């Protein structure tokens, strides 16, 4: 741009010098005079023309600066808009990603629920269609109430041997689940006989445990004055069958009595 302005300035000066020489070489009669070099004469500057060119040059520079400033502003605005768009796009992507993850979790939970429902339905269907279990009742057991019991009337054993006696039959030294069952069982006993039950407080005094289930015995019906734990060695529980009244009694485990076994270990 500066080279072009300088060239334009030189050309303008040359044109003005040519016009000035031509006007001085003609007189009023139209004669032509040849301008000869005069060493004593110097070229005079053209202040108006130079000032004009300077103004034009300044105008061009100012215009260029203004244009560059506008372009810079436009570039800056464009960059800011692009950055704003980028932020919005990233924000939208993050939101979409979060919503997608939540939806996937919901779908996975729904699938898990469906699988559990299908499994439960299949298990129920199998239970409904499965053949009934065949329960083999050993000889000597009879159903009293809802459970099977074996009552040994011929031999007597201490409490530990009574345990082994029932286990050899695939059963357990019996505990009683409630008043109705106690009444039904004692009606099968011979009067005035004594029988071992599968209940004891050997481990903790006063805490009576079922030998069959390992849990606290659910039902106890003591006779008058029992449990007395006489001499601190009456840790095993049995039942005495009376004519009008039957009750549980705590006895030393070494004594030998008849035996009551239960086929199950739920009580």
Backbone as JSON, one array per atom type, in Angstrom:
{
  "sequence": "XXXXXXXXXXXXXXXXXXXXXXXXXXXXXXXXXXXXXXXXXXXXXXXXXXXXXXXXXXXXXXXXXXXXXXXXXXXXXXXXXXXXXXXXXXXXXXXXXXXXXXXXXXXXXXXXXXXXXXXXXXXXXXXXXXXXXXXXXXXXXXXXXXXXXXXXXXXXXXXXXXXXXXXXXXXXXXXXXXXXXXXXXXXXXXXXXXXXXXXXXXXXXXXXXXXXXXXXXXXXXXXXXXXXXXXXXXXXXXXXXXXXXXXXXXXXXXXXXXXXXXXXXXX",
  "N": [[0.83, -1.2, 0.0], [1.93, 1.28, 0.79], [3.99, 1.57, -1.13], [2.52, 1.84, -3.48], [1.23, 4.31, -2.98], [3.44, 6.03, -2.93], [4.34, 5.78, -5.56], [2.13, 6.87, -6.89], [2.32, 9.5, -5.97], [4.77, 10.38, -7.09], [4.16, 10.23, -9.81], [2.14, 12.12, -10.02], [3.52, 14.49, -9.43], [5.29, 14.58, -11.58], [3.58, 14.94, -13.77], [2.54, 17.5, -13.23], [4.86, 19.04, -13.42], [5.41, 18.72, -16.12], [3.24, 20.05, -17.32], [3.66, 22.66, -16.42], [6.08, 23.37, -17.72], [5.31, 23.33, -20.38], [3.46, 25.47, -20.58], [5.05, 27.69, -20.2], [6.59, 27.71, -22.43], [5.23, 28.84, -24.58], [4.16, 31.89, -26.24], [2.23, 34.98, -26.57], [1.73, 35.15, -29.32], [1.59, 32.68, -30.14], [3.88, 31.42, -30.59], [6.4, 29.0, -30.21], [8.53, 28.27, -27.62], [11.55, 26.86, -26.75], [12.33, 25.2, -23.88], [15.08, 25.61, -22.09], [17.69, 24.21, -20.19], [18.36, 25.7, -17.11], [20.79, 26.24, -15.06], [20.77, 27.82, -12.87], [18.26, 27.96, -11.99], [15.89, 26.54, -9.8], [13.63, 23.74, -9.12], [10.41, 24.41, -7.91], [8.62, 23.42, -4.97], [5.43, 21.72, -4.78], [3.15, 22.51, -2.81], [0.33, 22.27, -2.34], [-0.47, 20.05, -3.81], [1.04, 18.02, -2.62], [0.09, 18.06, -0.02], [-2.54, 17.25, -0.49], [-2.11, 14.69, -1.43], [-1.01, 13.61, 0.89], [-3.21, 13.76, 2.62], [-4.93, 12.04, 1.31], [-3.49, 9.68, 1.58], [-3.43, 9.42, 4.38], [-6.15, 9.09, 4.78], [-6.56, 6.68, 3.48], [-5.03, 5.01, 5.13], [-6.36, 5.36, 7.56], [-8.85, 4.31, 6.89], [-8.11, 1.7, 6.34], [-7.23, 0.88, 8.9], [-9.63, 1.14, 10.29], [-11.17, -0.74, 8.96], [-9.71, -3.07, 9.61], [-10.1, -3.04, 12.37], [-12.84, -3.42, 12.5], [-12.98, -5.95, 11.38], [-11.51, -7.38, 13.29], [-13.23, -7.08, 15.48], [-15.5, -8.4, 14.52], [-14.41, -10.96, 14.25], [-13.82, -11.54, 16.93], [-16.41, -11.46, 18.07], [-17.55, -13.53, 16.63], [-15.99, -15.67, 17.51], [-16.68, -15.7, 20.23], [-19.39, -16.32, 20.01], [-19.19, -18.85, 18.86], [-17.91, -20.21, 20.96], [-19.89, -20.01, 22.91], [-21.92, -21.49, 21.7], [-20.63, -23.97, 21.64], [-20.42, -24.48, 24.39], [-23.15, -24.74, 25.02], [-23.8, -26.96, 23.48], [-22.17, -28.95, 24.67], [-23.3, -28.93, 27.22], [-25.88, -29.81, 26.62], [-25.25, -32.36, 25.67], [-24.21, -33.54, 28.01], [-26.53, -33.52, 29.57], [-28.19, -35.18, 28.04], [-26.67, -37.52, 28.21], [-26.83, -38.05, 30.98], [-29.64, -38.42, 31.28], [-29.93, -40.63, 29.64], [-28.42, -42.57, 31.02], [-29.93, -42.77, 33.39], [-32.3, -43.76, 32.33], [-31.39, -46.22, 31.36], [-30.75, -47.49, 33.76], [-33.3, -47.67, 34.9], [-34.49, -49.4, 33.05], [-32.9, -51.69, 33.44], [-33.57, -52.27, 36.09], [-36.28, -52.83, 35.76], [-36.08, -55.08, 34.13], [-34.83, -56.83, 35.92], [-36.86, -57.06, 37.85], [-38.83, -58.28, 36.29], [-37.56, -60.69, 35.67], [-37.38, -61.79, 38.25], [-40.1, -62.07, 38.8], [-40.83, -63.9, 36.84], [-39.25, -66.08, 37.65], [-40.36, -66.61, 40.2], [-42.95, -67.29, 39.39], [-42.44, -69.59, 37.86], [-41.39, -71.26, 39.85], [-43.61, -71.49, 41.52], [-45.36, -72.72, 39.76], [-44.01, -75.13, 39.33], [-44.14, -76.14, 41.9], [-46.87, -76.53, 42.1], [-47.33, -78.44, 40.17], [-45.65, -80.49, 40.87], [-45.18, -83.81, 42.02], [-46.69, -85.07, 45.01], [-44.77, -85.25, 48.02], [-43.54, -88.28, 49.24], [-43.89, -89.48, 52.36], [-42.23, -91.55, 54.44], [-43.23, -93.45, 57.03], [-41.74, -94.63, 59.9], [-41.88, -97.87, 61.52], [-44.07, -98.21, 64.35], [-44.55, -95.52, 64.85], [-47.1, -93.12, 65.35], [-49.71, -90.93, 64.25], [-50.38, -88.1, 66.02], [-52.45, -85.58, 66.57], [-51.09, -83.19, 64.51], [-48.63, -84.28, 64.07], [-46.08, -86.89, 64.09], [-45.5, -89.43, 66.49], [-43.53, -91.54, 68.63], [-44.01, -93.75, 71.2], [-42.38, -95.19, 73.75], [-42.96, -97.88, 75.78], [-41.94, -100.13, 76.96], [-39.19, -100.31, 77.71], [-36.79, -98.55, 79.8], [-34.76, -95.62, 79.98], [-31.86, -93.52, 80.62], [-31.6, -89.9, 80.24], [-29.71, -89.18, 78.21], [-29.29, -91.62, 76.86], [-31.86, -91.95, 75.98], [-32.02, -89.97, 74.06], [-30.26, -91.06, 72.08], [-31.67, -93.37, 71.5], [-33.97, -92.42, 70.18], [-32.77, -91.18, 67.95], [-31.7, -93.35, 66.61], [-33.94, -94.37, 65.5], [-34.43, -92.61, 63.51], [-35.5, -90.26, 64.43], [-36.38, -87.76, 66.95], [-35.83, -86.88, 70.37], [-38.74, -85.92, 71.93], [-40.31, -82.64, 71.85], [-42.96, -80.48, 72.93], [-45.5, -78.68, 71.2], [-47.79, -77.13, 71.87], [-50.68, -76.55, 74.06], [-52.86, -78.16, 73.21], [-51.62, -80.23, 71.77], [-50.1, -81.31, 73.84], [-52.08, -82.32, 75.53], [-53.25, -84.22, 73.78], [-51.11, -86.02, 73.41], [-50.5, -86.9, 76.04], [-52.79, -88.28, 76.65], [-52.31, -90.69, 75.43], [-50.53, -91.98, 77.02], [-49.46, -94.32, 79.53], [-50.93, -94.45, 82.69], [-49.5, -92.97, 85.57], [-46.93, -93.52, 84.77], [-43.59, -92.45, 83.89], [-41.97, -90.27, 81.57], [-39.34, -89.38, 79.35], [-38.78, -86.16, 77.86], [-37.63, -84.17, 75.08], [-36.28, -81.83, 76.24], [-34.27, -79.45, 77.97], [-32.22, -77.72, 80.43], [-29.45, -77.67, 80.45], [-27.22, -76.21, 79.53], [-27.75, -73.46, 80.21], [-29.04, -72.41, 83.18], [-32.44, -72.48, 83.79], [-33.11, -71.75, 81.23], [-34.81, -73.3, 78.88], [-34.25, -75.62, 76.42], [-35.14, -77.0, 73.25], [-34.29, -80.22, 72.25], [-34.63, -81.22, 69.7], [-35.05, -79.06, 67.79], [-33.21, -77.14, 68.63], [-33.93, -74.72, 69.54], [-35.51, -72.4, 71.91], [-37.74, -74.06, 74.01], [-41.11, -74.2, 72.98], [-43.35, -74.68, 74.54], [-44.31, -75.24, 77.87], [-45.44, -77.01, 80.65], [-45.73, -77.01, 83.87], [-45.67, -79.12, 86.77], [-47.0, -79.04, 90.15], [-44.92, -77.17, 92.19], [-42.73, -77.41, 90.55], [-40.51, -75.95, 88.1], [-37.99, -77.19, 90.29], [-35.32, -77.69, 90.43], [-33.74, -79.25, 92.17], [-30.97, -79.58, 94.26], [-29.44, -78.53, 92.26], [-29.1, -80.15, 90.01], [-31.09, -81.06, 88.42], [-31.69, -81.09, 85.42], [-32.96, -82.07, 83.2], [-35.99, -82.59, 81.35], [-39.12, -84.13, 81.85], [-42.26, -85.92, 81.58], [-45.03, -86.67, 83.63], [-47.65, -88.94, 83.71], [-50.81, -88.53, 84.86], [-53.9, -89.64, 86.42], [-55.97, -87.78, 86.4], [-54.62, -85.57, 85.8], [-51.82, -84.34, 84.03], [-48.35, -83.45, 83.91], [-45.33, -81.5, 83.44], [-42.0, -82.19, 84.62], [-38.92, -81.45, 86.26], [-36.03, -83.43, 86.3], [-33.16, -85.27, 87.55], [-30.76, -86.0, 85.02], [-29.71, -88.53, 84.92], [-31.54, -90.4, 85.74], [-33.74, -93.15, 84.89], [-36.29, -93.43, 82.55], [-39.32, -93.98, 80.63], [-39.7, -93.32, 77.05], [-40.42, -90.64, 74.75], [-40.6, -90.03, 71.37], [-40.3, -87.81, 68.55], [-41.09, -87.54, 65.08], [-40.34, -85.4, 63.5], [-38.27, -82.36, 63.49], [-39.15, -79.83, 64.03], [-40.1, -78.57, 66.27]],
  "CA": [[0.0, 0.0, 0.0], [2.82, 2.44, 0.83], [4.68, 1.65, -2.44], [1.55, 2.37, -4.45], [1.04, 5.73, -2.69], [4.65, 6.75, -3.37], [4.31, 5.82, -7.04], [1.1, 7.83, -7.28], [2.84, 10.83, -5.68], [5.79, 10.71, -8.1], [3.48, 10.45, -11.1], [1.4, 13.39, -9.95], [4.51, 15.57, -9.51], [5.83, 14.61, -12.95], [2.54, 15.53, -14.63], [2.49, 18.93, -12.96], [6.07, 19.64, -13.99], [5.27, 18.74, -17.58], [2.29, 21.13, -17.66], [4.29, 23.95, -16.16], [7.07, 23.64, -18.78], [4.6, 23.6, -21.64], [2.82, 26.79, -20.54], [6.07, 28.72, -20.26], [7.26, 27.69, -23.75], [4.39, 29.5, -25.57], [3.88, 33.32, -25.97], [0.91, 35.43, -27.0], [1.58, 34.97, -30.76], [1.49, 31.26, -30.39], [5.19, 30.87, -30.89], [6.85, 27.97, -29.27], [9.88, 28.45, -27.1], [12.16, 25.64, -26.22], [12.82, 25.39, -22.52], [16.44, 25.14, -21.91], [18.1, 24.04, -18.79], [19.0, 26.84, -16.49], [21.34, 25.73, -13.81], [20.51, 28.72, -11.74], [16.82, 27.9, -11.61], [15.52, 25.31, -9.07], [12.22, 23.38, -9.13], [9.69, 24.82, -6.72], [7.69, 22.38, -4.47], [4.0, 21.91, -5.0], [2.6, 22.23, -1.48], [-1.09, 21.86, -2.36], [-0.55, 18.67, -4.31], [1.61, 17.12, -1.61], [-0.88, 17.99, 1.09], [-3.66, 16.45, -0.96], [-1.69, 13.3, -1.42], [-0.87, 13.2, 2.28], [-4.55, 13.55, 3.16], [-5.44, 10.8, 0.72], [-2.76, 8.58, 2.19], [-3.93, 9.27, 5.75], [-7.51, 8.56, 4.69], [-6.44, 5.25, 3.17], [-4.52, 4.32, 6.33], [-7.45, 5.34, 8.54], [-9.87, 3.36, 6.4], [-7.56, 0.35, 6.54], [-7.27, 0.59, 10.33], [-11.04, 0.95, 10.67], [-11.58, -2.05, 8.44], [-9.08, -4.1, 10.43], [-10.76, -3.04, 13.68], [-14.15, -4.06, 12.32], [-12.74, -7.38, 11.19], [-11.13, -7.93, 14.59], [-14.45, -7.15, 16.3], [-16.32, -9.48, 13.97], [-13.76, -12.23, 14.6], [-14.0, -11.75, 18.35], [-17.82, -11.8, 18.29], [-17.78, -14.87, 16.08], [-15.36, -16.63, 18.42], [-17.5, -15.78, 21.44], [-20.62, -17.05, 19.68], [-18.82, -20.26, 18.69], [-17.66, -20.78, 22.28], [-21.19, -20.14, 23.57], [-22.59, -22.64, 21.07], [-19.94, -25.16, 22.1], [-20.84, -24.74, 25.77], [-24.53, -25.23, 25.0], [-23.79, -28.32, 22.94], [-21.62, -29.83, 25.71], [-24.3, -29.03, 28.28], [-26.95, -30.67, 26.12], [-24.73, -33.73, 25.62], [-24.16, -34.04, 29.38], [-27.9, -33.77, 29.99], [-28.65, -36.37, 27.32], [-25.96, -38.67, 28.77], [-27.42, -38.34, 32.28], [-30.97, -38.98, 31.09], [-29.76, -41.97, 29.07], [-27.98, -43.46, 32.09], [-31.08, -43.0, 34.26], [-33.23, -44.64, 31.62], [-30.8, -47.56, 31.34], [-30.91, -48.06, 35.11], [-34.71, -48.03, 35.04], [-34.73, -50.58, 32.23], [-32.26, -52.81, 34.11], [-34.39, -52.62, 37.26], [-37.49, -53.47, 35.26], [-35.72, -56.42, 33.69], [-34.6, -57.64, 37.12], [-38.18, -57.36, 38.43], [-39.5, -59.24, 35.41], [-36.91, -61.99, 35.86], [-37.79, -62.31, 39.55], [-41.49, -62.49, 38.7], [-40.84, -65.14, 36.05], [-38.7, -67.15, 38.5], [-41.36, -66.96, 41.22], [-44.05, -67.96, 38.71], [-42.0, -70.93, 37.51], [-41.29, -72.05, 41.07], [-44.97, -71.8, 41.97], [-45.91, -73.7, 38.82], [-43.38, -76.41, 39.61], [-44.68, -76.65, 43.16], [-48.24, -76.97, 41.86], [-47.35, -79.63, 39.31], [-44.77, -81.52, 41.4], [-45.9, -84.87, 42.73], [-46.58, -84.94, 46.46], [-43.67, -85.99, 48.63], [-43.93, -89.49, 49.94], [-43.29, -89.54, 53.68], [-42.18, -92.92, 54.95], [-43.38, -93.45, 58.49], [-41.12, -95.83, 60.48], [-42.78, -98.69, 62.35], [-44.28, -97.81, 65.74], [-44.96, -94.11, 64.95], [-48.5, -92.83, 65.06], [-50.02, -89.51, 64.11], [-51.14, -87.51, 67.13], [-52.62, -84.2, 66.1], [-50.51, -82.97, 63.18], [-47.27, -84.8, 64.04], [-45.93, -88.32, 64.36], [-44.79, -89.71, 67.74], [-43.28, -92.93, 69.04], [-44.04, -93.83, 72.66], [-41.76, -96.43, 74.21], [-43.53, -98.25, 77.08], [-41.36, -101.37, 77.47], [-37.88, -100.13, 78.34], [-36.5, -97.24, 80.39], [-33.4, -95.17, 79.69], [-31.55, -92.17, 81.1], [-31.95, -88.89, 79.22], [-28.76, -89.25, 77.1], [-29.58, -92.83, 76.1], [-33.15, -91.72, 75.32], [-31.66, -89.23, 72.84], [-29.71, -92.0, 71.1], [-32.75, -94.29, 71.14], [-34.81, -91.77, 69.17], [-31.98, -90.95, 66.75], [-31.58, -94.63, 65.91], [-35.2, -94.57, 64.78], [-34.58, -91.51, 62.57], [-36.4, -89.28, 65.07], [-35.78, -86.88, 67.96], [-36.51, -86.84, 71.66], [-39.82, -84.99, 71.57], [-40.77, -81.45, 72.57], [-44.38, -80.27, 72.7], [-45.65, -77.34, 70.62], [-48.85, -76.32, 72.47], [-51.53, -77.23, 75.03], [-53.67, -79.2, 72.56], [-50.76, -81.36, 71.49], [-49.74, -81.91, 75.14], [-53.24, -83.11, 75.97], [-53.42, -85.38, 72.91], [-50.03, -86.98, 73.65], [-50.59, -87.49, 77.39], [-53.9, -89.24, 76.65], [-51.79, -91.96, 74.93], [-49.55, -92.5, 77.98], [-49.96, -95.15, 80.64], [-51.04, -93.63, 83.89], [-48.48, -93.03, 86.6], [-45.59, -93.73, 84.19], [-42.82, -91.24, 83.64], [-41.39, -90.3, 80.21], [-38.43, -88.28, 79.01], [-39.02, -85.28, 76.72], [-36.39, -83.58, 74.57], [-36.16, -80.46, 76.74], [-33.29, -79.41, 79.06], [-31.53, -76.45, 80.7], [-28.08, -78.07, 80.81], [-26.27, -75.13, 79.22], [-28.08, -72.25, 80.98], [-30.07, -72.71, 84.17], [-33.7, -71.76, 83.61], [-33.38, -71.57, 79.8], [-35.15, -74.65, 78.47], [-33.98, -75.74, 74.99], [-35.62, -78.2, 72.58], [-33.2, -81.0, 71.67], [-34.91, -81.45, 68.28], [-34.86, -77.85, 66.96], [-32.14, -76.3, 69.14], [-34.51, -73.45, 69.95], [-36.18, -72.42, 73.2], [-38.95, -74.88, 73.97], [-42.26, -73.3, 72.83], [-44.45, -74.94, 75.47], [-43.97, -75.9, 79.13], [-46.57, -77.09, 81.6], [-45.11, -77.55, 85.07], [-46.48, -79.62, 87.87], [-46.93, -78.25, 91.37], [-43.59, -77.1, 92.79], [-41.67, -77.52, 89.54], [-39.22, -76.66, 88.27], [-37.34, -76.86, 91.56], [-33.88, -77.87, 90.23], [-33.23, -79.69, 93.47], [-29.52, -79.81, 94.32], [-28.85, -77.95, 91.05], [-28.74, -81.16, 89.01], [-32.3, -81.5, 87.72], [-31.59, -80.3, 84.19], [-33.68, -82.7, 82.1], [-37.44, -82.45, 81.56], [-39.97, -85.24, 81.46], [-43.69, -85.74, 81.87], [-45.66, -87.73, 84.41], [-49.04, -89.08, 83.29], [-51.71, -88.79, 85.99], [-55.26, -90.08, 86.07], [-56.77, -86.6, 86.08], [-53.77, -84.41, 85.51], [-50.45, -84.64, 83.6], [-47.53, -82.24, 84.0], [-43.89, -81.63, 83.21], [-41.21, -82.19, 85.85], [-37.47, -81.49, 86.03], [-35.42, -84.55, 87.01], [-31.75, -85.52, 87.19], [-30.68, -86.64, 83.71], [-29.24, -89.92, 85.05], [-32.65, -91.3, 86.03], [-34.22, -93.89, 83.72], [-37.74, -93.39, 82.34], [-39.76, -94.31, 79.28], [-39.24, -92.34, 76.05], [-41.34, -90.15, 73.72], [-39.85, -89.51, 70.22], [-41.07, -87.15, 67.48], [-40.44, -87.8, 63.78], [-39.82, -84.13, 62.93], [-37.46, -81.54, 64.4], [-39.62, -78.45, 63.89], [-40.52, -78.01, 67.57]],
  "C": [[0.87, 1.25, 0.0], [3.56, 2.62, -0.48], [3.77, 2.24, -3.49], [1.33, 3.86, -4.24], [2.24, 6.54, -3.14], [4.69, 6.86, -4.88], [3.32, 6.85, -7.53], [1.58, 9.27, -7.05], [3.86, 11.26, -6.72], [5.15, 11.0, -9.44], [2.77, 11.78, -11.13], [2.37, 14.57, -10.1], [5.05, 15.71, -10.93], [4.85, 15.27, -13.91], [2.47, 17.03, -14.44], [3.71, 19.65, -13.53], [5.98, 19.73, -15.5], [4.36, 19.85, -18.01], [2.91, 22.49, -17.47], [5.28, 24.29, -17.24], [6.41, 23.97, -20.09], [4.01, 24.99, -21.66], [3.85, 27.9, -20.66], [6.76, 28.76, -21.63], [6.45, 28.34, -24.85], [4.19, 30.96, -25.18], [2.52, 33.67, -26.51], [0.69, 35.2, -28.48], [1.49, 33.53, -31.12], [2.81, 30.63, -30.75], [5.6, 29.91, -29.8], [8.28, 28.24, -28.9], [10.37, 27.13, -26.53], [12.75, 25.95, -24.85], [14.18, 24.78, -22.41], [16.79, 25.08, -20.45], [18.79, 25.29, -18.3], [19.51, 26.39, -15.14], [21.03, 26.58, -12.61], [19.08, 28.63, -11.24], [16.52, 26.53, -10.96], [14.03, 25.07, -9.16], [11.58, 23.77, -7.8], [8.75, 23.69, -6.26], [6.26, 22.73, -4.72], [3.27, 21.55, -3.7], [1.17, 21.73, -1.5], [-1.22, 20.4, -2.79], [-0.03, 17.67, -3.27], [0.67, 16.97, -0.43], [-2.08, 17.13, 0.73], [-3.32, 14.96, -0.92], [-1.53, 12.77, 0.0], [-2.23, 12.91, 2.93], [-5.14, 12.24, 2.64], [-4.78, 9.58, 1.36], [-3.24, 8.31, 3.61], [-5.32, 8.66, 5.76], [-7.48, 7.06, 4.41], [-5.98, 4.46, 4.4], [-5.62, 4.22, 7.38], [-8.52, 4.33, 8.17], [-9.41, 1.92, 6.63], [-7.62, -0.05, 8.02], [-8.7, 0.32, 10.8], [-11.54, -0.42, 10.21], [-11.0, -3.19, 9.27], [-9.73, -4.19, 11.8], [-12.11, -3.72, 13.6], [-13.99, -5.56, 12.17], [-12.36, -8.05, 12.5], [-12.36, -8.1, 15.49], [-15.35, -8.29, 15.85], [-15.74, -10.84, 14.34], [-13.97, -12.56, 16.07], [-15.43, -12.17, 18.67], [-18.12, -13.21, 17.8], [-17.19, -15.94, 16.99], [-16.18, -16.81, 19.69], [-18.77, -16.56, 21.18], [-20.33, -18.54, 19.53], [-18.58, -20.93, 20.05], [-18.96, -20.97, 23.05], [-21.96, -21.34, 23.02], [-21.96, -23.94, 21.55], [-20.34, -25.52, 23.53], [-22.26, -25.31, 25.82], [-24.6, -26.67, 24.5], [-23.27, -29.32, 23.98], [-22.62, -30.02, 26.85], [-25.43, -29.96, 27.87], [-26.5, -32.13, 26.08], [-24.67, -34.35, 27.02], [-25.56, -34.38, 29.89], [-28.45, -35.04, 29.34], [-27.99, -37.62, 27.9], [-26.55, -39.06, 30.13], [-28.79, -38.97, 32.16], [-30.89, -40.4, 30.53], [-29.35, -42.97, 30.15], [-29.14, -43.78, 33.04], [-32.07, -43.96, 33.61], [-32.7, -46.07, 31.57], [-30.96, -48.25, 32.69], [-32.35, -48.5, 35.33], [-35.03, -49.3, 34.26], [-34.12, -51.82, 32.89], [-33.06, -53.26, 35.32], [-35.67, -53.33, 36.84], [-37.21, -54.89, 34.81], [-35.5, -57.35, 34.88], [-35.93, -58.03, 37.77], [-38.91, -58.41, 37.61], [-38.9, -60.64, 35.59], [-37.3, -62.62, 37.19], [-39.23, -62.82, 39.5], [-41.6, -63.8, 37.93], [-40.34, -66.31, 36.89], [-39.71, -67.6, 39.54], [-42.53, -67.71, 40.59], [-43.68, -69.39, 38.35], [-41.91, -71.82, 38.74], [-42.67, -72.44, 41.58], [-45.62, -72.85, 41.07], [-45.32, -75.08, 39.05], [-43.92, -77.02, 40.89], [-46.09, -77.19, 42.97], [-48.29, -78.28, 41.09], [-46.48, -80.77, 39.85], [-45.58, -82.59, 42.13], [-45.72, -84.72, 44.24], [-45.44, -85.79, 47.02], [-44.21, -87.18, 49.41], [-43.17, -89.56, 51.27], [-43.38, -90.98, 54.19], [-42.21, -92.89, 56.48], [-42.76, -94.74, 59.04], [-42.12, -96.61, 61.33], [-42.87, -98.16, 63.78], [-44.69, -96.35, 65.91], [-46.43, -93.98, 64.62], [-48.73, -91.33, 65.03], [-50.9, -89.07, 65.27], [-51.25, -86.02, 66.83], [-52.07, -84.07, 64.69], [-49.13, -83.58, 63.03], [-47.26, -86.29, 64.37], [-45.04, -88.54, 65.58], [-44.61, -91.22, 67.91], [-43.19, -92.93, 70.56], [-43.52, -95.2, 73.07], [-42.23, -96.74, 75.64], [-42.8, -99.43, 77.72], [-40.06, -101.14, 78.23], [-37.76, -98.73, 78.89], [-35.04, -96.89, 80.15], [-33.17, -93.84, 80.38], [-31.71, -91.17, 79.94], [-31.02, -88.98, 78.0], [-29.02, -90.48, 76.24], [-30.93, -92.7, 75.38], [-32.95, -90.92, 74.03], [-31.22, -90.19, 71.74], [-30.78, -92.97, 70.61], [-33.62, -93.69, 70.02], [-34.04, -91.54, 67.87], [-31.82, -92.23, 65.94], [-32.84, -94.96, 65.12], [-35.44, -93.48, 63.73], [-35.47, -90.41, 63.1], [-35.63, -88.49, 66.13], [-36.56, -87.04, 69.27], [-37.48, -85.66, 71.64], [-39.9, -83.77, 72.48], [-42.22, -81.23, 72.14], [-44.61, -78.84, 72.23], [-46.74, -76.49, 71.28], [-49.69, -77.18, 73.42], [-52.33, -78.36, 74.39], [-52.82, -80.44, 72.29], [-50.35, -82.07, 72.78], [-50.88, -82.81, 75.64], [-53.4, -84.37, 75.14], [-52.35, -86.44, 73.17], [-50.2, -87.66, 75.0], [-51.79, -88.45, 77.5], [-53.45, -90.62, 76.17], [-50.86, -92.65, 75.94], [-50.23, -93.39, 79.02], [-49.89, -94.34, 81.93], [-49.96, -93.99, 84.91], [-47.08, -93.38, 86.07], [-44.91, -92.38, 83.95], [-42.06, -91.4, 82.32], [-40.44, -89.11, 80.04], [-38.95, -87.51, 77.79], [-37.67, -84.68, 76.28], [-36.23, -82.12, 74.95], [-35.17, -80.47, 77.9], [-32.79, -77.99, 79.26], [-30.1, -76.73, 81.13], [-27.11, -76.92, 80.61], [-26.5, -73.9, 80.09], [-29.26, -72.55, 81.89], [-31.3, -71.83, 83.93], [-34.04, -71.46, 82.16], [-33.57, -72.95, 79.2], [-35.15, -74.75, 76.95], [-34.55, -77.05, 74.46], [-34.43, -78.93, 71.95], [-33.4, -81.18, 70.16], [-34.57, -80.24, 67.42], [-33.67, -77.02, 67.38], [-32.63, -74.94, 69.59], [-35.1, -73.55, 71.36], [-37.48, -73.2, 73.07], [-40.19, -73.98, 73.95], [-43.35, -73.5, 73.87], [-43.92, -75.69, 76.68], [-45.22, -75.9, 80.01], [-46.09, -77.81, 82.85], [-46.15, -78.09, 86.05], [-46.27, -78.75, 89.1], [-45.52, -78.32, 91.96], [-42.44, -77.2, 91.81], [-41.68, -76.26, 88.64], [-38.55, -76.23, 89.57], [-35.83, -77.0, 91.49], [-33.2, -78.25, 91.55], [-31.76, -80.09, 93.35], [-28.8, -79.39, 93.03], [-28.46, -78.98, 89.99], [-29.96, -81.7, 88.27], [-32.44, -80.67, 86.44], [-32.37, -80.89, 83.01], [-35.17, -82.77, 82.43], [-38.15, -83.69, 81.04], [-41.41, -84.93, 81.79], [-44.17, -86.95, 82.67], [-47.13, -87.75, 84.04], [-49.9, -89.42, 84.5], [-53.08, -89.2, 85.48], [-56.09, -88.86, 85.65], [-55.91, -85.43, 85.61], [-52.38, -84.89, 85.12], [-49.66, -83.35, 83.59], [-46.09, -82.56, 83.72], [-43.15, -81.47, 84.53], [-39.74, -82.14, 85.46], [-36.86, -82.55, 86.93], [-33.93, -84.59, 86.7], [-31.68, -86.36, 85.92], [-30.28, -88.12, 83.79], [-30.37, -90.91, 85.33], [-33.16, -91.95, 84.75], [-35.74, -93.91, 83.69], [-38.05, -93.87, 80.93], [-39.44, -93.13, 78.35], [-40.38, -91.94, 75.11], [-40.48, -89.52, 72.6], [-40.83, -88.81, 69.25], [-40.31, -87.33, 66.17], [-39.8, -86.55, 63.18], [-39.0, -83.39, 63.97], [-37.89, -80.07, 64.31], [-39.95, -77.79, 65.22], [-39.37, -78.16, 68.57]]
}
